Amino acid sequence: MNIQTNKKHPKGIYLLFTIEMWERFSYYGMRGILVLYLTKSFFEGGLAIDVQTASLIYGFYTGFVYFTPLIGGWLADKYLGQRKAINIGAFTMMVGQIVLFAVNSHAGLYSGLILLILGNGFFKPNIATLVGKLYEINDHRRDAAFSIFYMGVNLGAFLAPLVIGLLSDDVFATKNEAGEIISYGYRYGFLASGIGMLLGQTVFVAFAKKYLGKLGLEPANGNGKNLASDKEKPVNDSLTSIEKQRISVIFIFFLFSIFFWAGFEQAGSSLTLYTDKYIERTLHLPAVGQYVIPTAWFQSVGPLFIVLLAPLFSMFWMSKRGRNIPVSIKMGTGMVILGVGFFCMLAAVAQRGGDIDDVTVKASLWWLVLTYFLHTIGELCLSPVGLSVVTKLSPPKFASLLMAVWFLSSFFANILAGLLASYVESLGAGKIFLYISIFVIICGFALIALNKTISKMMHGGS
């Protein structure tokens, strides 16, 4: 086993960091332009789908991306092993991006999205499970490791919209003599996303043997092989009462995380559409004059804050004070902070005089930046901590499967997020932002209130 117990992190964490960075580059690159690609006219390089339908397509796509890991996790645990599943997933996602690039039609859209959904199912639960397998169950570095891993996630998520936005709105865009965009180069954004996935898989194949050894090569097969700790091997196929209670805790966190992600994932739908129409994106630069910030670039704001703040959170979780904060309080606080973030968008709506249709009346981009800043803090309190606790509480033979269950919360969340975004035009963005804010704040305080009960059920797995 490739387990290390010294203070330094094993080198394998940095390999997993790298492939996850490129996979997230692929995912967030296309995610940053997907709803724009769907809603722009054919003449503008889009598919001319109405906003309500586009929001639902976006929601169901991002939802099913988190449903298929349930299948991919089970196949990895039972038959494939994590390493083989990751390679299958990476290749399939690369092909999906190429299809989106090559076939600029509704048929190409659905074919590409289906391939991305299937590929992600093999990739996502197994990469996170491998991170957990690098550490002993009670290793205090585990939360910090997932913060490092999460920084890789968001480094890719930060770079992707910048690159993709530049390609779609500048390099491959068609402009008139005044410099105004006539047609966007979205398809080349999909191509760049596919190339990013290819780079990630190449690095993983080249260095996995050196830095991961035999970790994740063989499926667990329910017999205790390929596990992080010999002490956690089950003696039979039945679950103990402690294991059942720990699994129950995973499902409690699963339920609350649905509502967190339903709010957080407005970034790719309602917040993107609001940014495109109602946020002031024009900069007046001395050297170049007016410059309109590509809408997709705002998708990089949250990941940038993650990259800047994740090391601080990692150090804090490793400190004595950070280790003593119960998981439910960390995650509940994250939900409250997410809700507070939406108040900044309410301020943007108020600055415009309410939900008016006049696109010439703009709100300051700083309200949006502040929203993403608060959402990032909430995310760092909930997401890497959630990944870590699932690897701690899962019985070894169900490690990938229960990680997939954790990701399944985002399946429901993204569909809910898409449904909420589809009502923006009829109810107004202000009401949607207000409803989300109030609800997630209430959920956050409820999770904090359940701390003592949840801690008992974890049986020292915090």
C-alpha positions as CSV (number, residue, x, y, z in Angstrom):
1,M,0.0,0.0,0.0
2,N,1.1,3.5,-0.8
3,I,0.4,5.0,2.6
4,Q,2.5,7.6,4.2
5,T,2.1,8.8,7.8
6,N,4.8,11.6,8.0
7,K,3.9,15.3,8.0
8,K,4.5,15.7,4.2
9,H,1.8,14.8,1.8
10,P,2.5,11.8,-0.5
11,K,3.5,12.8,-4.0
12,G,0.5,11.0,-5.4
13,I,-1.7,13.8,-4.2
14,Y,0.0,16.2,-6.7
15,L,-0.5,13.7,-9.6
16,L,-4.2,13.5,-8.8
17,F,-4.2,17.3,-8.4
18,T,-2.8,17.6,-12.0
19,I,-5.3,15.3,-13.7
20,E,-8.2,16.8,-11.8
21,M,-7.0,20.2,-12.9
22,W,-7.2,19.3,-16.6
23,E,-10.4,17.5,-16.2
24,R,-12.0,20.5,-14.6
25,F,-10.4,22.7,-17.3
26,S,-12.4,20.5,-19.8
27,Y,-15.6,20.6,-17.8
28,Y,-15.6,24.3,-16.8
29,G,-14.4,25.4,-20.2
30,M,-17.5,24.1,-21.9
31,R,-19.8,24.9,-18.9
32,G,-18.7,28.5,-19.1
33,I,-20.1,28.9,-22.6
34,L,-22.8,26.2,-22.7
35,V,-25.8,28.3,-21.8
36,L,-24.6,31.1,-24.1
37,Y,-24.0,28.6,-26.9
38,L,-27.6,27.3,-26.4
39,T,-29.3,30.7,-26.4
40,K,-27.4,32.7,-29.1
41,S,-28.9,32.6,-32.6
42,F,-27.5,30.4,-35.4
43,F,-26.1,33.6,-37.0
44,E,-24.2,34.3,-33.7
45,G,-22.8,30.8,-33.6
46,G,-25.3,29.3,-31.2
47,L,-28.3,27.0,-31.4
48,A,-31.2,29.5,-31.0
49,I,-32.8,27.7,-28.0
50,D,-35.1,29.8,-25.8
51,V,-33.8,30.8,-22.3
52,Q,-36.2,28.6,-20.4
53,T,-35.4,25.4,-22.4
54,A,-31.7,26.2,-22.3
55,S,-31.8,26.5,-18.5
56,L,-33.4,23.1,-18.3
57,I,-30.9,21.5,-20.7
58,Y,-28.1,23.0,-18.7
59,G,-29.6,21.8,-15.4
60,F,-30.3,18.3,-16.6
61,Y,-26.8,18.0,-18.2
62,T,-25.0,19.2,-15.1
63,G,-27.3,17.1,-13.0
64,F,-26.7,13.8,-14.9
65,V,-22.9,14.5,-14.8
66,Y,-23.4,13.8,-11.1
67,F,-25.8,10.8,-11.5
68,T,-23.6,8.6,-13.6
69,P,-20.8,8.4,-10.9
70,L,-23.2,6.1,-9.0
71,I,-22.7,3.6,-11.8
72,G,-19.1,4.3,-12.4
73,G,-18.3,4.0,-8.7
74,W,-20.0,0.7,-8.5
75,L,-18.2,-0.7,-11.6
76,A,-14.9,0.5,-10.2
77,D,-15.5,-1.1,-6.8
78,K,-16.8,-4.4,-8.3
79,Y,-14.9,-4.9,-11.6
80,L,-12.5,-2.2,-12.9
81,G,-10.6,-0.6,-10.1
82,Q,-10.2,3.1,-9.8
83,R,-7.3,3.6,-12.2
84,K,-8.9,1.8,-15.2
85,A,-12.2,3.6,-14.6
86,I,-10.4,7.0,-14.6
87,N,-8.8,6.2,-18.0
88,I,-12.1,5.1,-19.5
89,G,-13.8,8.3,-18.2
90,A,-11.1,10.7,-19.4
91,F,-11.1,9.2,-23.0
92,T,-14.9,9.3,-23.2
93,M,-15.0,12.9,-22.1
94,M,-12.4,13.9,-24.6
95,V,-14.4,12.3,-27.4
96,G,-17.5,14.2,-26.2
97,Q,-15.8,17.5,-26.5
98,I,-14.6,16.7,-30.0
99,V,-18.2,15.9,-31.0
100,L,-19.4,19.3,-29.7
101,F,-16.7,20.9,-31.8
102,A,-17.2,18.9,-35.0
103,V,-21.0,18.7,-35.1
104,N,-22.6,22.2,-34.7
105,S,-26.2,21.1,-34.5
106,H,-28.8,19.8,-32.0
107,A,-27.8,16.2,-32.8
108,G,-24.1,17.1,-32.1
109,L,-25.1,18.8,-28.8
110,Y,-27.0,15.9,-27.4
111,S,-24.4,13.3,-28.6
112,G,-21.6,15.3,-27.1
113,L,-23.4,15.9,-23.8
114,I,-24.3,12.2,-23.4
115,L,-20.6,11.2,-23.9
116,L,-19.5,13.8,-21.3
117,I,-22.1,12.6,-18.9
118,L,-21.0,8.9,-19.3
119,G,-17.3,9.7,-19.1
120,N,-17.7,11.8,-16.0
121,G,-19.4,8.9,-14.3
122,F,-16.3,6.8,-14.6
123,F,-13.9,9.6,-13.7
124,K,-15.4,11.6,-10.9
125,P,-16.0,9.2,-8.0
126,N,-12.8,7.3,-8.5
127,I,-10.3,10.2,-8.6
128,A,-11.7,11.4,-5.3
129,T,-11.6,7.9,-3.8
130,L,-7.9,7.6,-4.7
131,V,-7.2,10.8,-2.8
132,G,-8.7,9.2,0.3
133,K,-6.8,6.0,-0.2
134,L,-3.5,7.8,0.1
135,Y,-4.1,8.4,3.8
136,E,-5.0,6.4,6.9
137,I,-8.5,6.7,8.1
138,N,-7.7,9.0,11.0
139,D,-4.8,10.9,9.4
140,H,-5.3,14.5,10.3
141,R,-3.8,15.5,6.9
142,R,-6.9,14.2,5.1
143,D,-9.0,17.4,5.2
144,A,-5.9,19.4,4.2
145,A,-5.3,16.9,1.3
146,F,-8.7,17.5,0.0
147,S,-8.2,21.2,0.2
148,I,-5.1,20.7,-1.9
149,F,-7.0,18.5,-4.3
150,Y,-9.8,21.0,-4.4
151,M,-7.3,23.7,-5.4
152,G,-6.4,21.6,-8.4
153,V,-10.1,21.5,-9.3
154,N,-10.4,25.2,-9.2
155,L,-7.1,26.0,-10.9
156,G,-8.5,24.2,-13.9
157,A,-11.9,25.9,-13.4
158,F,-10.1,29.3,-13.2
159,L,-8.0,28.9,-16.3
160,A,-10.7,27.4,-18.5
161,P,-13.2,30.3,-18.8
162,L,-10.4,32.7,-19.5
163,V,-9.0,30.6,-22.3
164,I,-12.4,29.6,-23.7
165,G,-13.8,33.1,-23.4
166,L,-10.8,34.5,-25.3
167,L,-11.2,31.9,-28.0
168,S,-15.0,32.3,-28.4
169,D,-15.2,36.1,-28.0
170,D,-11.9,37.1,-29.6
171,V,-9.6,34.7,-31.5
172,F,-12.3,32.8,-33.4
173,A,-15.1,35.4,-33.2
174,T,-16.3,37.2,-36.3
175,K,-16.4,41.0,-35.8
176,N,-17.5,43.9,-37.9
177,E,-15.4,47.0,-38.7
178,A,-16.4,48.6,-35.4
179,G,-15.1,45.6,-33.5
180,E,-18.5,44.3,-32.4
181,I,-19.0,40.6,-32.4
182,I,-21.2,39.2,-35.1
183,S,-20.6,35.5,-34.5
184,Y,-19.0,33.7,-31.6
185,G,-16.4,30.9,-31.8
186,Y,-18.0,28.6,-29.3
187,R,-17.1,25.4,-31.1
188,Y,-13.4,26.2,-30.7
189,G,-14.0,26.5,-27.0
190,F,-15.2,22.9,-27.0
191,L,-12.1,21.8,-29.0
192,A,-9.8,23.5,-26.4
193,S,-11.7,21.7,-23.6
194,G,-11.1,18.3,-25.4
195,I,-7.4,19.1,-25.7
196,G,-7.2,19.8,-22.0
197,M,-8.8,16.4,-21.2
198,L,-6.2,14.8,-23.5
199,L,-3.3,16.5,-21.6
200,G,-4.7,15.4,-18.3
201,Q,-5.0,11.7,-19.3
202,T,-1.5,11.7,-20.8
203,V,0.0,12.9,-17.5
204,F,-1.9,10.4,-15.5
205,V,-0.9,7.4,-17.7
206,A,2.7,8.5,-17.7
207,F,3.2,8.9,-13.9
208,A,0.5,6.8,-12.2
209,K,2.8,3.8,-11.7
210,K,5.5,5.9,-10.2
211,Y,3.5,7.9,-7.7
212,L,0.5,5.6,-7.0
213,G,2.2,2.2,-7.1
214,K,-0.6,-0.4,-7.1
215,L,-3.2,1.8,-5.5
216,G,-6.5,1.6,-7.3
217,L,-5.3,-1.0,-9.9
218,E,-7.6,-3.8,-8.6
219,P,-11.3,-3.6,-7.7
220,A,-12.2,-4.1,-4.0
221,N,-14.6,-6.9,-5.0
222,G,-16.1,-6.7,-1.5
223,N,-13.2,-8.7,0.0
224,G,-11.2,-5.9,1.6
225,K,-8.5,-5.6,-1.1
226,N,-7.1,-2.2,-2.3
227,L,-8.1,-0.4,0.9
228,A,-6.6,2.5,2.7
229,S,-6.2,0.8,6.1
230,D,-5.9,-2.8,7.1
231,K,-7.7,-1.9,10.4
232,E,-10.8,-1.1,8.4
233,K,-11.1,-4.4,6.6
234,P,-14.5,-6.0,7.0
235,V,-14.6,-9.5,8.4
236,N,-17.8,-10.4,6.5
237,D,-20.2,-9.0,4.0
238,S,-22.6,-7.5,6.5
239,L,-22.4,-4.0,7.9
240,T,-21.9,-3.4,11.6
241,S,-24.1,-1.0,13.5
242,I,-21.4,1.6,13.6
243,E,-20.9,1.4,9.8
244,K,-24.7,1.8,9.3
245,Q,-24.8,4.9,11.5
246,R,-21.8,6.4,9.6
247,I,-23.5,5.7,6.3
248,S,-26.6,7.5,7.7
249,V,-24.4,10.5,8.4
250,I,-23.3,10.5,4.8
251,F,-26.9,10.7,3.7
252,I,-27.7,13.5,6.1
253,F,-24.9,15.6,4.6
254,F,-26.0,14.4,1.2
255,L,-29.5,15.9,1.8
256,F,-28.2,19.3,3.0
257,S,-25.6,19.5,0.2
258,I,-28.4,19.3,-2.4
259,F,-29.7,22.7,-1.3
260,F,-26.2,24.2,-1.1
261,W,-25.3,23.2,-4.7
262,A,-28.8,24.2,-6.0
263,G,-27.9,27.7,-5.0
264,F,-24.2,27.6,-5.9
265,E,-24.8,26.2,-9.4
266,Q,-26.8,29.4,-10.4
267,A,-23.3,30.5,-11.4
268,G,-23.6,28.7,-14.8
269,S,-27.2,29.6,-15.5
270,S,-29.1,32.5,-13.9
271,L,-26.0,34.4,-12.8
272,T,-24.4,33.9,-16.3
273,L,-27.5,35.1,-18.1
274,Y,-27.8,38.1,-15.6
275,T,-24.2,38.9,-16.2
276,D,-24.5,38.8,-19.9
277,K,-27.5,41.3,-19.9
278,Y,-27.4,43.4,-16.8
279,I,-23.8,43.6,-15.4
280,E,-21.6,46.4,-16.6
281,R,-18.8,44.6,-18.4
282,T,-17.3,47.5,-20.4
283,L,-13.9,48.7,-19.2
284,H,-12.3,51.9,-20.2
285,L,-8.6,51.2,-20.5
286,P,-6.1,54.0,-21.3
287,A,-4.1,51.9,-23.8
288,V,-6.8,50.1,-25.7
289,G,-9.9,52.2,-25.1
290,Q,-13.2,50.4,-24.4
291,Y,-13.0,46.6,-23.7
292,V,-16.0,44.4,-23.1
293,I,-15.2,41.6,-20.7
294,P,-16.3,38.2,-22.1
295,T,-19.2,36.9,-20.0
296,A,-17.5,33.5,-19.6
297,W,-14.6,35.2,-17.8
298,F,-16.7,35.8,-14.8
299,Q,-16.9,32.0,-14.4
300,S,-13.2,32.3,-13.4
301,V,-13.8,34.6,-10.4
302,G,-14.9,31.9,-8.0
303,P,-12.1,29.5,-8.9
304,L,-9.6,32.3,-8.6
305,F,-10.7,32.9,-5.0
306,I,-10.5,29.1,-4.4
307,V,-6.9,29.1,-5.6
308,L,-6.0,32.0,-3.4
309,L,-7.9,30.9,-0.3
310,A,-7.6,27.1,-0.4
311,P,-4.0,27.0,1.0
312,L,-5.2,29.1,3.9
313,F,-8.1,26.8,4.6
314,S,-5.8,23.8,4.2
315,M,-3.5,25.2,6.9
316,F,-6.4,26.1,9.1
317,W,-8.0,22.6,8.9
318,M,-4.6,21.1,9.8
319,S,-4.2,23.4,12.9
320,K,-5.5,22.3,16.3
321,R,-8.3,24.8,16.2
322,G,-9.4,23.7,12.7
323,R,-9.4,20.0,13.6
324,N,-11.6,20.7,16.6
325,I,-14.4,22.2,14.6
326,P,-17.1,19.5,13.9
327,V,-17.9,18.7,10.3
328,S,-21.6,19.7,10.6
329,I,-20.6,23.1,11.9
330,K,-18.1,23.6,9.0
331,M,-20.7,22.6,6.4
332,G,-23.6,24.5,8.1
333,T,-21.5,27.7,8.2
334,G,-20.8,27.2,4.5
335,M,-24.5,27.2,3.7
336,V,-25.1,30.3,5.7
337,I,-22.3,32.2,3.9
338,L,-23.7,31.0,0.5
339,G,-27.0,32.5,1.4
340,V,-25.4,35.8,2.5
341,G,-23.7,35.9,-0.9
342,F,-27.0,36.2,-2.7
343,F,-27.7,39.4,-0.8
344,C,-25.0,41.0,-3.0
345,M,-27.0,40.0,-6.1
346,L,-30.1,41.5,-4.5
347,A,-28.1,44.7,-4.2
348,A,-27.2,44.5,-7.9
349,V,-30.9,44.2,-8.7
350,A,-31.7,47.1,-6.5
351,Q,-29.0,49.3,-8.2
352,R,-30.8,48.7,-11.5
353,G,-34.1,49.8,-10.0
354,G,-35.5,46.2,-9.7
355,D,-36.2,43.5,-12.3
356,I,-36.5,45.8,-15.3
357,D,-35.9,44.6,-18.9
358,D,-33.9,47.6,-20.1
359,V,-30.5,46.1,-20.9
360,T,-28.9,49.6,-21.1
361,V,-29.3,49.9,-17.3
362,K,-26.4,48.0,-15.7
363,A,-25.3,47.1,-12.2
364,S,-21.8,47.3,-10.9
365,L,-19.7,44.2,-11.6
366,W,-18.4,44.4,-8.0
367,W,-21.7,43.1,-6.7
368,L,-21.1,40.0,-8.8
369,V,-17.4,39.7,-7.7
370,L,-18.5,40.0,-4.0
371,T,-21.1,37.3,-4.5
372,Y,-18.6,34.9,-5.9
373,F,-16.1,35.7,-3.1
374,L,-18.7,34.8,-0.4
375,H,-19.8,31.7,-2.4
376,T,-16.2,30.6,-2.5
377,I,-15.8,30.8,1.2
378,G,-19.0,28.8,1.6
379,E,-17.7,26.2,-0.9
380,L,-14.4,25.8,1.0
381,C,-16.3,25.2,4.2
382,L,-18.5,22.5,2.6
383,S,-17.2,20.8,-0.5
384,P,-13.6,19.6,0.4
385,V,-14.8,18.8,3.9
386,G,-17.6,16.8,2.5
387,L,-15.3,14.8,0.2
388,S,-13.0,14.1,3.1
389,V,-15.7,12.9,5.5
390,V,-17.2,10.5,3.0
391,T,-13.8,8.8,2.6
392,K,-13.6,8.6,6.4
393,L,-17.1,7.2,7.0
394,S,-17.5,4.8,4.1
395,P,-16.9,1.1,4.7
396,P,-13.9,0.2,2.5
397,K,-15.7,-2.1,0.1
398,F,-18.2,0.6,-0.7
399,A,-15.7,3.5,-0.9
400,S,-16.3,4.5,-4.6
401,L,-20.0,3.7,-4.4
402,L,-20.6,6.0,-1.5
403,M,-18.4,8.7,-3.0
404,A,-20.7,8.4,-6.0
405,V,-23.7,8.8,-3.7
406,W,-22.1,12.0,-2.4
407,F,-21.9,13.3,-5.9
408,L,-25.4,12.2,-6.5
409,S,-26.5,15.1,-4.4
410,S,-25.3,17.4,-7.2
411,F,-27.5,15.5,-9.6
412,F,-30.6,16.6,-7.7
413,A,-29.1,20.0,-7.0
414,N,-28.3,20.8,-10.6
415,I,-31.7,19.8,-11.9
416,L,-33.2,21.9,-9.1
417,A,-30.9,24.7,-10.0
418,G,-32.0,24.5,-13.7
419,L,-35.6,24.6,-12.7
420,L,-35.1,27.6,-10.5
421,A,-33.2,29.4,-13.3
422,S,-36.0,28.6,-15.8
423,Y,-38.3,30.8,-13.7
424,V,-36.0,33.9,-13.8
425,E,-37.8,35.4,-16.7
426,S,-41.3,34.9,-15.3
427,L,-40.6,35.7,-11.6
428,G,-37.6,38.0,-11.9
429,A,-34.0,37.4,-10.9
430,G,-34.5,39.3,-7.6
431,K,-37.2,36.9,-6.3
432,I,-35.2,33.9,-7.3
433,F,-32.0,35.2,-5.5
434,L,-34.1,36.1,-2.4
435,Y,-35.8,32.7,-2.1
436,I,-32.5,30.8,-2.5
437,S,-30.8,33.0,0.0
438,I,-33.4,32.6,2.7
439,F,-33.8,28.8,2.3
440,V,-30.1,27.9,2.3
441,I,-29.5,30.1,5.4
442,I,-32.3,28.3,7.3
443,C,-30.8,24.9,6.2
444,G,-27.3,26.0,7.4
445,F,-28.5,26.8,10.8
446,A,-30.5,23.6,11.0
447,L,-27.3,21.6,10.2
448,I,-25.4,23.4,12.9
449,A,-28.2,22.6,15.3
450,L,-27.9,18.9,14.5
451,N,-24.2,18.9,15.4
452,K,-24.3,16.8,18.6
453,T,-26.5,14.1,17.1
454,I,-24.4,13.8,14.0
455,S,-21.2,13.7,15.9
456,K,-22.4,10.8,18.0
457,M,-23.5,8.9,14.9
458,M,-20.0,9.4,13.3
459,H,-18.3,7.4,16.2
460,G,-15.1,9.3,16.1
461,G,-14.9,9.6,12.3
462,S,-14.9,13.4,12.3
